[in-house]
Amino acid sequence: MAFDHHCCAPGAHRTAPTTPVVQVSGTDHVRARATGARGEQVVLPGGDFTMGHDGPDGYPQDGEGPAHTVRIDAFRLDRTAVSNERFAAFVDATGYVTEAERWGWSFVFAGLLPDDFPPTRGVAAAPWWRQVEGAQWRHPEGPGSDVGERADHPVVHVSWADAAAFAGWSGARLPTEAEWEYAARGGLAGVHYPWGAEREPGGEHRMNVWQGAFPSHNTRADGFVGTAPVDAYAPNGFGLYNMTGNVWEWCADWFSRDAYVSTPRVRPRGPVSGQHRVMRGGSYLCHASYCFRYRVDARSSSSPDSPAGNVGFRCAADA
């Protein structure tokens, strides 16, 4: 098994599991709408906006630039990331088994494990990631942990395929990268954050990211160490919550470093194939000292078969 490392989310290229995937039938779409599992969505008007970033504080190796004008159609987007409660409704309705459950393990941030947790395999380039047997969406830190008190937190340990399966069941889809950035900006231009230019305007924390010295000490100044509720902070100008920080969010697109040069300017999509899928927004582990990707204009990626304890998603739909 080969590991890769992209920002603060690990990736692992795996061989196919033996447990079959539960197929989700079209009739389940009715169940989703009836139970409200689809979630509340905001209608966004679309139009032209400037996507990407050319500044010296970014990561050119991620293909953040050039900043360029693109046009997207109107669409709908979940107000929040998909919560444990919503994902549980999906699993209850369909019997779906996530990839982490089928693999039997997932990546967990070492700082969330108890001091006496037994040694496990880690990621060489990012030793704060631990391979934990039994870690999955119901047990985010492995056996002995659960989501009983975290129903309103974002579901984690979901692969790209898991996210796409939920979206299809709920009559939705994953957002394109362009849709995600347009939504995250909340109608603002030329700023790094969904609320403006300053990370903590007036000293107020607006997102869940790492404070202190990563990865050894988190001051919890924003109120959280791991995940926060999906609506923990004030929404942006479009009424969307936690578009930066908390958990990385899967997008529909395959990742390419030259996507902003090679893709169309109208309704842009990533390449038709690839090895990694786009992730956006950063997570509770991002810190400016090594991962200044909790910006609306930043981008990252991971192999689509790589769930982790800081990766989730939200759903989109055509308007």
C-alpha positions in Angstrom: 0.0 0.0 0.0 1.4 3.4 -1.0 0.6 6.5 1.0 0.5 10.0 -0.3 0.1 13.3 1.5 -1.8 16.4 0.5 -1.9 19.3 2.9 -3.4 18.1 6.2 -5.5 15.2 4.7 -3.7 11.9 4.1 -4.2 9.7 1.1 -3.7 6.0 0.6 -3.8 4.1 -2.7 -5.5 0.8 -1.8 -6.4 -2.4 -3.4 -10.0 -3.3 -3.9 -11.9 -4.5 -0.8 -13.7 -7.8 -0.8 -17.0 -6.6 0.8 -19.5 -5.5 -1.9 -20.9 -2.1 -2.0 -24.6 -1.8 -1.2 -26.3 -0.5 -4.3 -28.7 2.5 -3.7 -31.9 2.2 -5.8 -33.8 5.1 -7.3 -36.7 4.5 -4.9 -34.6 5.7 -2.1 -34.8 9.3 -3.4 -38.4 9.4 -2.2 -37.3 8.3 1.2 -34.7 11.1 1.3 -37.1 13.8 0.5 -39.8 12.5 2.9 -37.4 12.4 5.9 -35.7 15.7 5.2 -32.4 14.0 4.8 -31.6 16.0 1.8 -31.0 19.0 4.0 -31.8 22.7 3.5 -30.3 24.2 0.4 -29.7 27.8 -0.7 -30.4 28.8 -4.3 -27.4 30.7 -5.7 -27.8 32.9 -8.8 -24.5 32.1 -10.5 -22.9 34.5 -13.0 -19.4 35.7 -13.4 -16.8 35.8 -10.7 -13.0 35.8 -10.3 -11.7 32.3 -9.3 -8.2 31.5 -8.0 -5.4 33.4 -6.4 -2.1 34.9 -7.7 -0.7 36.3 -4.4 2.6 35.4 -2.8 0.8 34.0 0.3 -0.7 31.1 -1.7 0.6 27.8 -3.0 1.5 27.9 -6.8 2.2 24.2 -6.7 -1.4 23.6 -6.0 -2.5 25.3 -9.2 -4.2 28.2 -7.4 -3.6 30.6 -10.3 -4.0 32.3 -12.5 -6.9 34.2 -11.0 -9.4 34.2 -13.8 -13.0 35.1 -14.6 -15.4 32.2 -15.0 -19.2 31.9 -15.4 -21.4 29.4 -13.7 -25.1 28.7 -13.9 -27.5 29.1 -11.0 -27.5 26.1 -8.6 -28.4 25.0 -5.1 -26.1 24.2 -2.3 -26.5 22.7 1.2 -26.4 25.3 3.9 -24.1 23.1 5.9 -21.8 20.1 5.5 -23.7 16.8 5.7 -24.0 15.9 9.4 -23.7 12.6 11.2 -27.5 12.7 11.6 -28.2 13.1 7.9 -25.6 10.4 7.0 -27.2 8.0 9.5 -30.6 8.5 7.8 -28.9 7.5 4.5 -27.3 4.4 6.0 -30.5 3.4 7.8 -32.5 3.7 4.5 -30.1 1.9 2.3 -27.8 -0.3 4.3 -24.9 1.5 2.7 -21.4 0.4 3.9 -18.7 3.1 3.6 -15.3 2.3 2.2 -13.6 2.9 5.6 -15.9 0.2 7.1 -15.0 -2.2 4.2 -11.3 -1.5 4.5 -11.4 -1.9 8.3 -9.4 1.2 9.1 -9.0 4.9 8.4 -6.7 7.8 9.3 -7.1 9.6 12.6 -5.3 12.6 13.9 -3.0 11.4 16.7 -3.9 14.4 19.0 -7.4 13.1 19.3 -6.4 9.6 20.5 -5.9 8.8 24.2 -2.4 8.9 25.6 -2.4 5.1 26.1 -3.6 4.3 22.6 -1.5 1.5 21.2 1.1 2.3 18.5 -0.2 2.1 15.0 1.2 2.8 11.5 1.6 6.4 10.6 2.2 8.5 7.5 6.0 9.2 7.1 5.5 12.8 5.7 2.8 13.6 8.3 3.4 11.5 11.5 0.4 13.1 13.2 -1.8 10.8 11.1 -2.3 7.4 12.5 -3.8 4.3 10.8 -6.5 3.2 13.2 -8.3 -0.1 13.0 -12.0 0.3 13.3 -12.1 4.0 12.6 -15.1 4.9 10.5 -17.9 7.4 10.5 -19.7 5.9 13.5 -16.4 5.7 15.4 -14.4 8.7 14.4 -11.4 7.9 16.7 -11.8 4.1 16.4 -13.5 1.6 18.7 -14.5 3.2 22.0 -15.5 6.5 20.3 -18.9 7.3 18.8 -21.0 10.1 17.4 -23.7 10.0 20.1 -22.9 13.6 21.2 -21.9 14.7 17.7 -25.2 14.2 15.7 -24.8 17.8 14.4 -21.1 17.5 13.6 -20.0 16.8 10.0 -19.7 13.2 9.0 -16.1 12.2 8.5 -14.2 9.2 7.3 -16.1 9.3 4.0 -14.4 8.7 0.7 -15.3 10.5 -2.5 -17.5 7.5 -3.5 -19.3 7.5 -0.2 -20.0 11.2 -0.6 -21.2 10.7 -4.2 -23.5 7.8 -3.1 -25.1 10.0 -0.4 -25.6 12.8 -2.9 -27.2 10.5 -5.5 -29.6 9.0 -2.9 -30.7 12.5 -1.8 -31.4 13.5 -5.4 -28.4 15.8 -5.5 -24.7 15.7 -6.5 -21.4 17.0 -5.4 -20.6 20.6 -6.3 -18.0 21.5 -9.0 -14.9 23.2 -7.8 -16.0 26.5 -9.4 -19.5 26.2 -7.7 -17.8 25.6 -4.4 -15.5 28.7 -4.6 -18.4 30.9 -5.9 -20.5 29.8 -2.9 -17.7 30.1 -0.4 -17.0 33.7 -1.4 -20.5 34.7 -0.3 -20.7 37.4 -2.9 -17.3 39.0 -1.9 -14.3 39.4 -4.3 -10.6 39.7 -3.7 -10.6 38.4 -0.1 -9.4 35.2 1.5 -12.4 34.4 3.8 -16.1 34.0 3.4 -16.7 37.1 5.6 -13.9 39.4 4.4 -10.1 40.0 4.4 -9.3 39.4 8.1 -9.1 36.0 9.5 -10.3 37.1 13.0 -12.0 40.5 12.6 -12.1 42.3 15.9 -10.6 39.2 17.5 -13.6 37.1 16.7 -13.1 33.5 15.5 -15.1 32.8 12.4 -14.0 29.2 11.7 -12.6 26.1 13.3 -8.9 25.8 12.5 -5.8 25.1 14.6 -4.5 27.7 17.1 -1.2 27.3 18.8 1.8 25.3 17.7 0.9 22.5 15.2 0.8 19.6 15.9 1.8 19.6 19.5 -0.4 22.2 21.2 -3.9 23.6 20.3 -5.0 26.5 22.5 -8.7 25.8 21.5 -9.1 29.6 21.2 -11.9 29.0 18.6 -13.7 26.7 21.1 -12.9 23.3 19.4 -10.1 20.7 19.0 -11.7 18.3 16.6 -14.8 18.9 14.6 -17.4 21.6 15.4 -21.2 21.5 14.7 -22.0 22.1 11.1 -23.5 25.5 11.9 -21.0 26.5 14.6 -20.2 30.0 13.2 -22.1 32.8 11.5 -23.0 32.1 7.8 -21.5 34.0 4.9 -23.4 36.4 2.7 -25.1 33.5 0.9 -26.3 32.0 4.2 -23.8 29.1 4.0 -22.1 27.8 7.1 -18.5 26.7 7.7 -17.3 27.0 4.1 -13.7 27.2 5.5 -12.2 25.2 8.4 -13.9 22.3 10.2 -13.6 19.6 7.5 -12.3 19.4 4.0 -15.2 19.1 1.5 -15.1 16.8 -1.6 -15.9 18.4 -4.9 -17.0 16.6 -8.1 -13.9 17.5 -10.1 -10.8 15.5 -10.8 -7.7 17.5 -9.7 -5.2 19.0 -12.1 -2.5 21.6 -11.3 -3.1 23.3 -14.6 -6.9 23.2 -14.5 -7.2 27.0 -14.4 -5.3 27.2 -17.6 -6.8 24.3 -19.5 -10.5 24.2 -18.5 -13.3 26.3 -20.1 -14.2 29.7 -18.6 -17.9 28.9 -18.9 -19.2 26.2 -16.5 -15.7 24.9 -15.8 -15.1 21.4 -14.9 -11.8 19.6 -14.1 -10.2 17.0 -16.4 -12.1 13.9 -17.4 -9.9 11.6 -15.4 -7.1 11.7 -12.8 -5.7 10.2 -9.7 -7.0 12.7 -7.2 -10.3 14.5 -6.5 -10.5 18.2 -5.5 -11.0 19.0 -1.9 -11.8 22.5 -0.7 -12.1 24.6 2.5 -9.4 23.3 4.9 -10.1 21.7 8.2 -9.7 21.9 12.0 -6.1 20.8 11.5 -5.0 23.6 9.2 -2.5 26.2 10.5 -0.9 29.1 8.7 2.6 27.7 9.7 2.3 24.8 7.3 -1.1 24.7 5.6 -2.6 28.1 4.8 -5.4 26.5 2.8 -8.3 27.5 4.9 -9.1 30.2 2.2 -11.8 30.4 -0.3 -9.2 30.7 -3.1 -7.1 27.7 -2.0 -7.4 24.2 -3.3 -6.1 20.7 -2.4 -6.8 17.1 -3.4 -6.6 13.6 -2.2 -7.0 10.1 -3.8 -10.8 9.4 -3.9 -10.4 6.2 -1.9 -8.9 8.0 1.1 -11.3 8.8 3.9 -9.9 10.5 7.0 -11.1 12.1 10.2 -11.1 15.6 8.7 -12.8 15.0 5.4 -16.5 15.5 4.7 -18.8 17.0 2.1 -21.9 19.0 1.2 -24.3 18.5 -1.7 -25.4 20.6 -4.6 -28.2 20.4 -7.2 -29.2 22.3 -10.3 -31.4 25.2 -9.6 
